[in-house]
Amino acid sequence: MPDITHLDAARARKAVDAARRAAVVDGRGRVAFDGCDPVAATSGGWIALGAGGSPDEPPTTIGHFKTDLRLAGVTRLPVSVARELARHRGHLYLDGIASLTDGAAAAIAAHAGGGLSLDGLRRLSAAAAAALGDHRGDLSLDGLRRLPAAAAVGLARHGGPLFLGGLERISTAAAAALALHGGDLHFGSLADLPARVAAHLARYRGQLHLHAVTTLSCAAANALGGRQGYLCLRGLRRLSPAQARGLARHRGPLHLYAIAVDDAVATCLGRHSGALLVHLPDDLPAHRLEAILQHRGPVQIAGLRTLDAARAGLCAAQPCPGGIAGLSYLALPGVATLTPAVAAILAGHRAGGLALDGLKTLTEATARELVRHPLLALDGLERATDAVAAILAAYRGHSLSLRSLRHVSPAAVAGLRDNPALELPAAPR
């Protein structure tokens, strides 16, 4: 769609109609999707069922593709235009809007077909925030540099993911209000996290993303340690032993991407309960890896690219507290190659699932060893020879996930389809 810089109500209606694409069922009962259509191709195949239609559409029409509508050149949003744009069923990007009246906010908040992005806004009144709080779908306000407590109260009514990537500071009162928000909270620039703010955010029950936090005080770490729920601290660089002990009390998924891991931190991470994602250097000493693998829950270790027999043995020995009821998983997404000997050791892992999504291809010898694992994910595997496919097709475990396997022969596909334990993409080829 050409860049539009000015909209009145009539042009807004045309823009919405131009972004609409009928979803039609073909003769074999599948949705006919035109990936070459520059508008429909942005939908990712999402379909709005019961989205309405016109009398000239075929009876096989079942709805419409949810398409993106990007109007970055539009800088003004009158109420009449907002009402028309709110009809769009798909993601709506209005990132050129620098100011928003309360009436326009109420009108555009009626948009219910996908995410709404207003990243050009620099300020938001309490009334406009309350109106946007009623929006159903993702809400992105990454341009806001400050958030008054009254506006935070309004946004807390929102029930979907809320993106506040531009906020560098937040008051205690605003944090207390956002703690009542019903969706996910994303902070991309909030580097300063006072203990009182951390204590309020720790009460929040949705997914909490604090991407810009690089250091934590002991008080803030202790506050977050009392949290139950998803916590992402991907920018955190260092923890003292006391801070690590405080954060280790956290219960739920914990994502630490860039943390420096010494002996004390490794021991504390091993005592965390929930799910843990941590990025470790490829040369991490074995005793620290062993300490982290004592973790009581699913573990994803990014950064490790190579596995020798000794490290594979540590991974295979991952404990499974609680027996079958406590089944976990181990994910090693950075491992791109495995020798048959190392694969044989990993196949002895029994603490739940084993995910090796960094493997793009497999040799026959490595495949024979890996298929002995009872809950295996190889979702990065893209191609397989007929011999490797035959080994995978003979899998006898509980589940083998092959969601990216597309380059296989028709004969191999038939064999893979015959095994109900295999999870395959819709159309391997």
Rosetta blueprint (number, residue, H / E / L):
1 M L
2 P L
3 D L
4 I L
5 T L
6 H L
7 L L
8 D L
9 A H
10 A H
11 R H
12 A H
13 R H
14 K H
15 A H
16 V H
17 D H
18 A H
19 A L
20 R L
21 R E
22 A E
23 A E
24 V E
25 V E
26 D L
27 G L
28 R L
29 G L
30 R L
31 V E
32 A E
33 F L
34 D L
35 G L
36 C L
37 D L
38 P L
39 V L
40 A H
41 A H
42 T H
43 S H
44 G L
45 G L
46 W L
47 I E
48 A E
49 L E
50 G L
51 A L
52 G L
53 G L
54 S L
55 P L
56 D L
57 E L
58 P L
59 P L
60 T L
61 T E
62 I E
63 G E
64 H E
65 F E
66 K L
67 T L
68 D L
69 L E
70 R E
71 L L
72 A L
73 G L
74 V L
75 T L
76 R L
77 L L
78 P L
79 V H
80 S H
81 V H
82 A H
83 R H
84 E H
85 L H
86 A L
87 R L
88 H L
89 R L
90 G L
91 H L
92 L E
93 Y E
94 L L
95 D L
96 G L
97 I L
98 A L
99 S L
100 L L
101 T L
102 D H
103 G H
104 A H
105 A H
106 A H
107 A H
108 I H
109 A L
110 A L
111 H L
112 A L
113 G L
114 G L
115 G L
116 L E
117 S E
118 L L
119 D L
120 G L
121 L L
122 R L
123 R L
124 L L
125 S L
126 A H
127 A H
128 A H
129 A H
130 A H
131 A H
132 L H
133 G L
134 D L
135 H L
136 R L
137 G L
138 D L
139 L E
140 S E
141 L L
142 D L
143 G L
144 L L
145 R L
146 R L
147 L L
148 P L
149 A H
150 A H
151 A H
152 A H
153 V H
154 G H
155 L H
156 A L
157 R L
158 H L
159 G L
160 G L
161 P L
162 L E
163 F E
164 L L
165 G L
166 G L
167 L L
168 E L
169 R L
170 I L
171 S L
172 T H
173 A H
174 A H
175 A H
176 A H
177 A H
178 L H
179 A L
180 L L
181 H L
182 G L
183 G L
184 D L
185 L E
186 H E
187 F E
188 G L
189 S L
190 L L
191 A L
192 D L
193 L L
194 P L
195 A H
196 R H
197 V H
198 A H
199 A H
200 H H
201 L H
202 A H
203 R L
204 Y L
205 R L
206 G L
207 Q L
208 L E
209 H E
210 L E
211 H L
212 A L
213 V L
214 T L
215 T L
216 L L
217 S L
218 C H
219 A H
220 A H
221 A H
222 N H
223 A H
224 L H
225 G H
226 G L
227 R L
228 Q E
229 G L
230 Y L
231 L E
232 C E
233 L L
234 R L
235 G L
236 L L
237 R L
238 R L
239 L L
240 S L
241 P H
242 A H
243 Q H
244 A H
245 R H
246 G H
247 L H
248 A L
249 R L
250 H L
251 R E
252 G E
253 P E
254 L E
255 H E
256 L E
257 Y L
258 A L
259 I L
260 A L
261 V L
262 D L
263 D H
264 A H
265 V H
266 A H
267 T H
268 C H
269 L H
270 G H
271 R L
272 H L
273 S E
274 G E
275 A E
276 L E
277 L E
278 V E
279 H E
280 L L
281 P L
282 D L
283 D L
284 L L
285 P L
286 A H
287 H H
288 R H
289 L H
290 E H
291 A H
292 I H
293 L L
294 Q L
295 H L
296 R E
297 G L
298 P L
299 V E
300 Q E
301 I E
302 A E
303 G L
304 L L
305 R L
306 T L
307 L L
308 D L
309 A H
310 A H
311 R H
312 A H
313 G H
314 L H
315 C H
316 A H
317 A L
318 Q L
319 P L
320 C L
321 P L
322 G L
323 G H
324 I H
325 A H
326 G H
327 L L
328 S E
329 Y E
330 L E
331 A E
332 L L
333 P L
334 G L
335 V L
336 A L
337 T L
338 L L
339 T L
340 P H
341 A H
342 V H
343 A H
344 A H
345 I H
346 L H
347 A L
348 G L
349 H L
350 R L
351 A L
352 G E
353 G E
354 L E
355 A E
356 L L
357 D L
358 G L
359 L L
360 K L
361 T L
362 L L
363 T L
364 E H
365 A H
366 T H
367 A H
368 R H
369 E H
370 L H
371 V L
372 R L
373 H L
374 P L
375 L E
376 L E
377 A E
378 L L
379 D L
380 G L
381 L L
382 E L
383 R E
384 A L
385 T L
386 D H
387 A H
388 V H
389 A H
390 A H
391 I H
392 L H
393 A H
394 A L
395 Y L
396 R L
397 G L
398 H L
399 S E
400 L E
401 S E
402 L L
403 R L
404 S L
405 L L
406 R L
407 H E
408 V L
409 S L
410 P H
411 A H
412 A H
413 V H
414 A H
415 G H
416 L H
417 R H
418 D L
419 N L
420 P L
421 A L
422 L E
423 E E
424 L L
425 P L
426 A L
427 A L
428 P L
429 R L
